[in-house]
Amino acid sequence: MKSIDSPRNTERLAVALTFALWILLGVQPGLAQTQPLEFVGDGALELRRQVDGCVESAMSTYDIPGLAVAVVADGEFAYERGYGVKHRTQSGAVDEHTLFRPGSVDKMFTAAAILRLVDQGVVDLDDPVTEYVPELHFAPGRWSADQIRVRDLIANTAAIPSFRESPEGTLSDWVSTLDEIPLLAKPGAFFNYSNSNFALADLVVERASGMAFSDYMAAEIYRPAGMHDSTRNASEATASGNYSFGHADDGTIYAPDDYAHIFDGFMSAHDIARWTQIMMNGGEDVLSRKSAYMAQAPQVPLIFYGGRPAGMDGGSYGFGLFVEDYPDGRVVRHGGGIPGFVAQVAWVPSQGFAVVMLANSWPEAFQGLQDAVECVLESSIG
């Protein structure tokens, strides 16, 4: 029997009490609580000028062929635009609905899928992962698979080493390869960023829902969220006609179906910006207010990345999201980078402000997009 005052129980109790206090005070978790900024009239024109300047500087510095941006201000879409081309030599203008590969930005949507199953009473965050994936085993050692909870996957505390290249085959095929890999530490002990955690979370979604992960995302996340561009199928992306090719710094150009395995999807800047609205609005019809709040709240401090010191000054990880608290408010964000594409997403719930950028260049452009997003945040809201 677990002690009621164990660290994990105390942490969960604190989250529950905090959430209850927000509700009693009439505060909606994740929503703006300070006076929102106004981006109308001259303010709207200034915002567009600032965004254009930040983006064009990054594209020039990092030789980015194409980029899409979407900005939410005061909780509403304030500016959306495409820059450049979908293919360096074949042209085709980028717009806010052009599909890019979002890389690890996808992690916030995997976390949302788990949380929606929690809201539906199908999954509990403290269930052992082996309840859904009983064949999961790691190399013999001090720690075992049955110690990993569902929450550990989406909080990056499962201690599973991260794969650097997405494996081929099904999720079940991939899980069968983990029995030769030892866990890095006791699950739940500390943060360790791992792509493997979220691939395993994808499989939990499949097993718990009885649906293919791509089908679950379409039916339970994208559709109710109003994310009409998004898909996890390369054939659907190409059928849309509005998709970007990926460009690597070594000259390689990637078509959407060049590595169309299950771990990567296709999204537009518009759709991801729509998601930031949902999260800042407390989950709307997709997640409960409690789940939206928990996703954007610190779950674990940042300590390790890939088994190495994280090199970050402070900060936390929520569920599929990095969380940074400053005196003037909280910034919630995530970036992504896979061959040919980079992405950056950040929002400030207290201001109802968000910026999304997707680009078709990799890997140096990752830093370029990070700089451009910071440029927009600093020039727009300080």
Backbone torsions as a table, in degrees:
resi	resn	phi	psi	omega
1	MET	NA	128.7	-177.4
2	LYS	-75.2	140.8	177.1
3	SER	-68.8	139.2	-178.5
4	ILE	-66.7	-23.1	-178.6
5	ASP	-105.9	23.9	175.0
6	SER	-65.5	155.4	-178.7
7	PRO	-55.2	-41.5	-177.6
8	ARG	-67.4	-42.2	179.4
9	ASN	-66.9	-39.0	178.3
10	THR	-62.1	-42.3	179.0
11	GLU	-62.1	-44.9	-179.1
12	ARG	-66.1	-37.5	178.9
13	LEU	-65.1	-39.8	179.3
14	ALA	-63.0	-42.7	178.1
15	VAL	-62.3	-44.3	-178.6
16	ALA	-64.0	-43.1	-179.9
17	LEU	-66.8	-38.7	177.6
18	THR	-62.6	-45.0	179.7
19	PHE	-62.3	-44.1	180.0
20	ALA	-61.1	-39.1	179.3
21	LEU	-64.2	-41.4	177.1
22	TRP	-57.8	-45.1	-177.8
23	ILE	-65.0	-44.0	-179.4
24	LEU	-62.2	-33.2	-179.8
25	LEU	-84.2	-2.0	180.0
26	GLY	77.0	18.6	-179.1
27	VAL	-95.1	135.8	179.9
28	GLN	-94.6	116.0	-177.2
29	PRO	-53.7	133.4	176.3
30	GLY	86.9	-10.8	-178.8
31	LEU	-87.8	160.1	177.9
32	ALA	-63.2	131.8	179.1
33	GLN	-116.0	-11.5	175.0
34	THR	-103.1	170.3	-179.8
35	GLN	-61.1	119.3	-177.8
36	PRO	-68.7	152.5	176.5
37	LEU	-74.0	158.0	179.7
38	GLU	-109.8	125.4	178.6
39	PHE	-122.2	68.0	178.5
40	VAL	-127.9	157.7	178.1
41	GLY	58.4	-127.9	179.8
42	ASP	-61.5	-31.4	178.4
43	GLY	-63.1	-38.6	178.6
44	ALA	-67.2	-41.0	178.6
45	LEU	-64.6	-39.2	179.2
46	GLU	-66.9	-39.7	177.2
47	LEU	-59.0	-47.6	-179.6
48	ARG	-61.8	-41.2	178.6
49	ARG	-62.1	-42.5	-179.8
50	GLN	-65.9	-44.2	179.6
51	VAL	-62.1	-47.2	179.5
52	ASP	-57.3	-43.2	-179.8
53	GLY	-63.5	-44.2	-179.9
54	CYS	-64.3	-43.8	-177.9
55	VAL	-68.5	-48.1	-176.6
56	GLU	-63.7	-33.4	176.2
57	SER	-64.4	-45.4	-179.7
58	ALA	-65.7	-42.0	-179.0
59	MET	-63.9	-38.5	179.2
60	SER	-70.2	-45.3	-177.1
61	THR	-65.6	-39.3	-173.9
62	TYR	-107.0	10.3	176.2
63	ASP	51.7	53.3	-179.4
64	ILE	-88.4	121.6	-179.3
65	PRO	-65.8	-42.6	-175.8
66	GLY	-147.7	148.2	-176.8
67	LEU	-152.7	143.0	175.0
68	ALA	-120.9	142.1	179.8
69	VAL	-132.9	147.2	171.7
70	ALA	-141.2	133.0	-178.7
71	VAL	-123.0	132.5	173.5
72	VAL	-108.6	128.6	177.9
73	ALA	-134.1	138.0	-174.7
74	ASP	56.1	28.9	178.0
75	GLY	80.7	0.4	-177.4
76	GLU	-121.7	154.8	174.7
77	PHE	-60.4	124.9	-177.2
78	ALA	-112.1	-30.4	-177.3
79	TYR	-161.7	130.5	174.8
80	GLU	-137.2	137.4	-178.6
81	ARG	-163.4	149.2	170.0
82	GLY	-106.5	148.6	178.7
83	TYR	-129.4	139.5	174.7
84	GLY	75.3	-153.8	-169.7
85	VAL	-125.3	159.5	-179.7
86	LYS	-77.8	-26.7	-178.9
87	HIS	-139.9	131.6	-172.0
88	ARG	-58.2	-35.4	-176.4
89	THR	-109.6	-17.6	-177.9
90	GLN	-101.1	-1.1	179.2
91	SER	59.0	-144.6	-172.1
92	GLY	90.5	108.2	-172.8
93	ALA	-70.0	139.0	174.3
94	VAL	-79.5	141.2	170.1
95	ASP	-133.5	-177.3	-175.1
96	GLU	-68.5	-13.4	179.2
97	HIS	-102.6	0.7	178.2
98	THR	-63.9	136.3	-178.8
99	LEU	-85.8	130.1	174.7
100	PHE	-123.3	166.5	170.2
101	ARG	-87.5	123.2	-174.6
102	PRO	-86.7	-6.4	-178.9
103	GLY	57.9	-134.3	-173.8
104	SER	-72.4	-7.2	170.0
105	VAL	-58.2	-26.2	176.6
106	ASP	-58.5	-22.2	-176.4
107	LYS	-60.5	-35.1	179.9
108	MET	-66.4	-26.2	-179.7
109	PHE	-83.1	-34.3	171.4
110	THR	-62.1	-44.2	177.4
111	ALA	-59.9	-40.2	179.4
112	ALA	-64.4	-36.9	178.4
113	ALA	-62.9	-43.8	176.9
114	ILE	-61.6	-46.3	-177.2
115	LEU	-66.1	-33.1	176.4
116	ARG	-65.9	-38.8	175.9
117	LEU	-65.5	-34.4	174.8
118	VAL	-64.2	-46.5	178.9
119	ASP	-59.4	-33.5	-178.7
120	GLN	-82.6	-1.9	178.9
121	GLY	77.2	15.5	-178.1
122	VAL	-89.9	-33.7	-176.8
123	VAL	-127.8	147.9	171.1
124	ASP	-115.9	136.9	-178.2
125	LEU	-60.4	-24.5	-179.4
126	ASP	-96.8	6.6	172.6
127	ASP	-65.0	141.8	171.1
128	PRO	-67.4	140.8	-179.0
129	VAL	-60.2	-30.1	-179.6
130	THR	-66.8	-12.3	173.9
131	GLU	-65.7	-28.8	-179.3
132	TYR	-105.0	-26.7	-179.7
133	VAL	-127.7	73.4	-174.0
134	PRO	-64.4	-20.9	-179.1
135	GLU	-83.0	-0.2	-178.2
136	LEU	-68.0	123.6	177.6
137	HIS	-143.9	149.9	175.0
138	PHE	-121.2	170.8	179.6
139	ALA	-58.9	146.0	-179.4
140	PRO	-55.3	139.0	-179.4
141	GLY	-178.0	-161.6	-176.6
142	ARG	-73.1	-24.5	-174.6
143	TRP	-124.3	152.7	-174.4
144	SER	-132.0	167.0	-175.8
145	ALA	-61.1	-33.7	-176.1
146	ASP	-72.2	-3.5	175.4
147	GLN	-88.1	-10.3	-177.5
148	ILE	-85.2	125.3	176.9
149	ARG	-95.3	161.2	178.6
150	VAL	-57.4	-41.9	-179.3
151	ARG	-60.6	-31.0	-179.5
152	ASP	-64.0	-31.3	179.7
153	LEU	-66.1	-50.3	-173.3
154	ILE	-86.3	-6.8	173.0
155	ALA	-102.3	2.9	-179.0
156	ASN	58.0	45.6	176.6
157	THR	-124.4	18.4	-175.3
158	ALA	-81.1	-12.6	179.1
159	ALA	66.7	25.0	176.4
160	ILE	-92.0	126.6	177.5
161	PRO	-56.9	144.6	-176.5
162	SER	-86.8	135.9	169.9
163	PHE	-79.1	147.4	180.0
164	ARG	-98.3	-22.6	175.6
165	GLU	-124.3	129.2	-178.1
166	SER	-62.7	126.5	-179.3
167	PRO	-71.7	156.1	177.4
168	GLU	-82.0	170.9	176.8
169	GLY	87.9	-171.0	-178.6
170	THR	-83.3	167.4	176.2
171	LEU	-61.4	-39.0	178.4
172	SER	-64.2	-39.0	176.7
173	ASP	-60.8	-43.5	-178.0
174	TRP	-64.7	-42.8	-178.9
175	VAL	-58.7	-33.7	-178.4
176	SER	-67.1	-13.2	-179.8
177	THR	-91.7	-3.8	-173.9
178	LEU	-83.3	-8.9	-173.9
179	ASP	-71.7	-4.6	176.2
180	GLU	-105.2	2.6	-176.5
181	ILE	-108.3	125.8	177.4
182	PRO	-82.9	150.2	172.1
183	LEU	-69.3	148.1	-176.9
184	LEU	-77.2	-27.4	-175.3
185	ALA	-165.3	-176.6	174.8
186	LYS	-68.1	125.4	178.9
187	PRO	-54.4	135.4	-179.7
188	GLY	90.5	-5.5	-173.7
189	ALA	-73.4	-41.3	-178.6
190	PHE	-161.8	169.3	179.5
191	PHE	-72.7	132.6	170.6
192	ASN	-148.4	106.8	-175.5
193	TYR	-60.4	127.6	-175.7
194	SER	-150.2	122.7	173.5
195	ASN	-62.0	-31.7	-178.2
196	SER	-60.7	-36.1	179.9
197	ASN	-55.9	-44.5	-174.3
198	PHE	-80.3	-28.4	172.1
199	ALA	-63.7	-40.1	177.9
200	LEU	-68.9	-35.7	175.3
201	ALA	-63.3	-37.4	175.0
202	ASP	-56.8	-42.9	-179.1
203	LEU	-68.0	-37.0	175.8
204	VAL	-59.7	-41.6	177.6
205	VAL	-60.0	-44.6	179.6
206	GLU	-61.5	-49.0	-175.6
207	ARG	-67.3	-41.1	-176.9
208	ALA	-72.7	-34.9	-176.5
209	SER	-90.6	-22.5	-175.1
210	GLY	76.1	15.2	-179.1
211	MET	-122.5	152.4	170.4
212	ALA	-60.1	144.0	-176.1
213	PHE	-55.8	-44.5	-179.3
214	SER	-62.1	-37.0	178.7
215	ASP	-70.0	-40.0	178.7
216	TYR	-63.0	-44.2	-179.2
217	MET	-61.3	-42.3	-179.3
218	ALA	-64.5	-44.6	-173.8
219	ALA	-80.7	-36.2	-170.3
220	GLU	-107.6	-14.9	179.1
221	ILE	-118.8	-63.6	-174.4
222	TYR	-61.2	-49.2	-174.3
223	ARG	-64.4	-52.9	179.5
224	PRO	-66.0	-22.5	178.8
225	ALA	-81.5	-11.1	-176.3
226	GLY	75.1	26.6	178.7
227	MET	-93.1	80.5	-169.0
228	HIS	-79.5	-16.0	178.7
229	ASP	-84.0	-29.4	-167.1
230	SER	-71.5	144.3	176.3
231	THR	-156.8	159.0	174.0
232	ARG	-109.3	8.3	-178.2
233	ASN	-111.0	124.7	-179.7
234	ALA	-60.7	-36.6	-179.3
235	SER	-64.1	-37.7	177.7
236	GLU	-69.9	-36.3	178.8
237	ALA	-63.5	-47.4	-178.9
238	THR	-69.2	-34.1	179.0
239	ALA	-64.7	-26.5	179.8
240	SER	-66.4	-26.6	-178.4
241	GLY	79.3	-12.2	-177.5
242	ASN	-115.9	74.8	-177.8
243	TYR	-135.9	153.5	-179.8
244	SER	-101.6	148.4	166.9
245	PHE	-84.7	158.8	177.2
246	GLY	-100.7	147.9	-178.1
247	HIS	-128.3	123.2	176.3
248	ALA	-95.4	155.3	-178.0
249	ASP	-64.5	-20.3	178.7
250	ASP	-85.4	3.6	177.6
251	GLY	100.3	-9.8	179.2
252	THR	-67.0	137.7	176.4
253	ILE	-117.6	130.7	-175.5
254	TYR	-108.4	128.4	171.4
255	ALA	-84.3	160.9	-177.7
256	PRO	-56.0	-32.5	-176.7
257	ASP	-99.6	15.1	179.3
258	ASP	-68.9	-30.9	172.8
259	TYR	-143.9	70.8	-172.9
260	ALA	-88.8	44.1	178.5
261	HIS	-78.1	176.3	-166.4
262	ILE	-72.4	-16.0	-170.9
263	PHE	-83.4	-7.3	-175.9
264	ASP	-126.5	143.5	179.4
265	GLY	-117.5	-166.1	-179.0
266	PHE	-135.6	128.3	-177.3
267	MET	-142.0	158.0	175.3
268	SER	-105.9	159.9	175.8
269	ALA	-61.3	-37.5	179.3
270	HIS	-60.2	-47.0	-177.1
271	ASP	-64.8	-41.2	-179.1
272	ILE	-68.4	-36.6	175.6
273	ALA	-63.8	-37.1	175.1
274	ARG	-59.3	-39.9	179.7
275	TRP	-64.1	-38.7	178.6
276	THR	-62.0	-37.0	175.6
277	GLN	-59.3	-46.8	-178.5
278	ILE	-59.0	-44.4	-178.8
279	MET	-68.1	-40.0	178.5
280	MET	-71.6	-20.0	177.5
281	ASN	-94.6	15.5	175.1
282	GLY	79.5	22.1	174.3
283	GLY	100.2	-19.5	-178.8
284	GLU	47.0	-127.8	-177.6
285	ASP	-94.2	6.1	-176.0
286	VAL	-99.1	-45.9	-179.8
287	LEU	-126.7	154.2	172.1
288	SER	-68.4	160.0	177.8
289	ARG	-60.4	-37.4	179.4
290	LYS	-63.3	-44.3	-179.3
291	SER	-66.5	-42.0	178.3
292	ALA	-62.6	-39.7	178.1
293	TYR	-64.0	-47.5	-177.9
294	MET	-63.0	-38.6	-179.5
295	ALA	-60.1	-35.8	-176.1
296	GLN	-96.7	4.9	-179.6
297	ALA	-103.2	149.4	178.5
298	PRO	-58.9	126.4	175.4
299	GLN	-108.1	-30.1	-178.2
300	VAL	-156.5	137.6	177.4
301	PRO	-70.4	150.5	179.0
302	LEU	-77.3	120.5	179.2
303	ILE	-127.3	-52.6	-175.4
304	PHE	-122.4	150.2	174.2
305	TYR	-133.7	115.7	179.0
306	GLY	60.3	32.2	178.8
307	GLY	85.1	1.2	-179.3
308	ARG	-119.6	159.0	175.0
309	PRO	-54.1	137.8	-174.1
310	ALA	-68.5	-28.5	-179.6
311	GLY	70.8	21.6	-179.6
312	MET	-110.6	140.8	178.3
313	ASP	-88.2	99.9	179.5
314	GLY	73.1	-163.1	-179.1
315	GLY	91.5	162.1	-178.0
316	SER	-141.6	172.3	172.3
317	TYR	-118.8	134.8	175.3
318	GLY	-93.3	-127.9	172.4
319	PHE	-110.3	99.5	-178.3
320	GLY	74.5	16.9	-175.8
321	LEU	-147.0	141.6	169.2
322	PHE	-83.6	141.4	-176.4
323	VAL	-128.2	124.2	-179.9
324	GLU	-124.6	123.4	179.9
325	ASP	-103.2	129.2	178.6
326	TYR	-124.7	163.7	179.2
327	PRO	-55.5	-31.7	-176.8
328	ASP	-93.8	1.4	178.4
329	GLY	144.9	177.2	-177.2
330	ARG	-100.8	138.4	173.0
331	VAL	-113.0	128.1	178.4
332	VAL	-112.3	132.9	-173.1
333	ARG	-156.0	167.3	167.4
334	HIS	-163.1	148.0	175.1
335	GLY	-118.5	171.9	178.1
336	GLY	-156.3	151.0	177.6
337	GLY	-156.7	120.5	173.7
338	ILE	-134.7	161.5	-174.2
339	PRO	-45.9	114.8	176.9
340	GLY	99.9	-15.4	-172.1
341	PHE	-142.2	148.4	170.5
342	VAL	-137.0	157.7	-177.6
343	ALA	-149.0	148.2	174.0
344	GLN	-142.9	135.5	179.3
345	VAL	-136.7	132.7	176.5
346	ALA	-147.8	143.3	174.1
347	TRP	-143.2	154.7	-178.2
348	VAL	-120.3	95.0	-175.0
349	PRO	-54.0	-38.4	-176.7
350	SER	-66.6	-18.5	-180.0
351	GLN	-110.4	-4.9	-175.6
352	GLY	62.0	32.0	-173.6
353	PHE	-117.4	135.9	179.2
354	ALA	-146.3	150.3	174.4
355	VAL	-136.5	134.4	179.9
356	VAL	-124.1	132.3	174.6
357	MET	-135.5	133.5	176.7
358	LEU	-127.4	135.7	-178.0
359	ALA	-136.5	154.8	-177.0
360	ASN	-106.0	46.9	178.1
361	SER	-143.1	148.4	-174.0
362	TRP	-163.0	146.9	3.0
363	PRO	-97.2	-19.2	-173.4
364	GLU	-61.0	-28.1	-178.7
365	ALA	-65.0	-15.8	177.2
366	PHE	-57.1	-46.4	178.4
367	GLN	-66.8	-36.6	178.7
368	GLY	-61.0	-43.6	179.1
369	LEU	-68.7	-38.6	177.4
370	GLN	-60.2	-43.3	178.6
371	ASP	-64.8	-40.5	-177.7
372	ALA	-66.2	-40.2	178.3
373	VAL	-65.6	-43.5	177.4
374	GLU	-61.5	-38.9	178.5
375	CYS	-59.8	-44.4	-179.8
376	VAL	-66.7	-44.7	-179.0
377	LEU	-61.0	-45.9	-175.8
378	GLU	-70.1	-38.8	-177.9
379	SER	-77.9	-23.0	-175.6
380	SER	-95.8	-41.3	-176.2
381	ILE	-128.3	0.4	175.3
382	GLY	79.6	NA	NA
